[in-house]
């Protein structure tokens, strides 16, 4: 495609128009923009336009306006790949020193923003260091960090981290740098960055991010073990929250063995609550949930199992049968077995539910277990079988109570009403009445 040519008479007219702009600030910028356009069509008069732009700045009385005009001239010099742009930016920066700290920083930020727009990130970093207001300085550091991480300039990224002394900027920078090291499979560097995070909250976040990335990227087992070892040592200084977040990080990506390894490093009294938090996070992942329930010890099993079963009973589904089977086979807690029976009966798995219900000796819980089976049989219209199941409750009072409730539900069914399984609520009320 041929180079577009601007006729000489148009260029001459442009110079003439620019020369009659009365305000030197706008005149200088007009000449700088002209220079850029002329450079684009390889017209040598672009040098003349830049010269006139600089000459116009000498007439600007307002120091702030003068600095801003120099920034604009420097911008167009950079766009024309003229090395002198660096000197002009520096000249503008030197002039900011005559102002108060806040105004100096405001003008310096304009230089930094212009350099970022030009993708002159190293130059921008030089001026970012000079900002006196720590919030402005740190915010600009993070902007530059994002660029360096995107292009993989890790030495520059670490330079920025080392110049960030304030939170949360330092920790945010470390976390973002950590992620990139992990993506690049630079595990040693990632762990080094992690060890520099002093804030407990961000350290915990870093632990979790690392656990997820290590798993997703298929890091060697030795790396995972080394990482956990370092994490445990760190927790001595930064608290158990660090380990908790790491545990959850490994758990949600299916590394149950590592999660439980960490769990048993926590104080005994905190393990159940942490494990319940993990199961809540993976409640929609039957495979992970099954692995957790299969591998936790008896001390934790009842508490965690109760939480899991309560959640699963909210919406019983076939995909959780494996989880429930483990709960039913491992549990010695009759209250928990009752929940398993209820789950099976809601899915129509009567053979399994009856088998488990027969293991329950407590009269109150046994009536609930067989009652849940009976109610679900009623819902299917199997009245005879429901009454037969109710007779499995041998205790006179509870057997009589259950038969009474079932008869009411049979009448509700006959009236085409929805049968509600509210036996547990009613049984609690009955038990309170009998024991008072």
Buried (B, 14 or more C-beta within 10 A) or exposed (E): EEEEEBEEEEBEEBBEEBEEBEEBBBBBBBBBBBBBBBBBEEBEBBBBBBEBBBEBBEEBEEBBBBBBBBBBBBBBBBBBEBEBBBEBBBBBBEBBEEBEEEBBBBBBBBBBBBBBEBEBBEBBBBBBEBBEBEEBBBBBBBBBBEBBBEEEBBEBBBBBBEBBEEBEBBBBBBBBBBBBBBBEBBBEBBBEBBBBBEBBBBBBBBBBBBBBBBBEEEBEEEBBEBBBEBBBEBBEEBEBBBBBBBBBBBBBBBBBEBBBBBBEBBEEEEBBBBBBBBBEBBBEBBEBBBBBBBEBEEEBBBBBBBBBBEBBBEEBEEEBBBBBBBBBEBBEBBBBBBBBBBBBBBBEBBEBBBEBBEBBEBBBBBBBBBBBBBBBBBBEEBBEBBBEBBEBBEBEBBBEBBBEBBEEBBEBBEEEEEBEBEBBEBBEEBBEEEEE
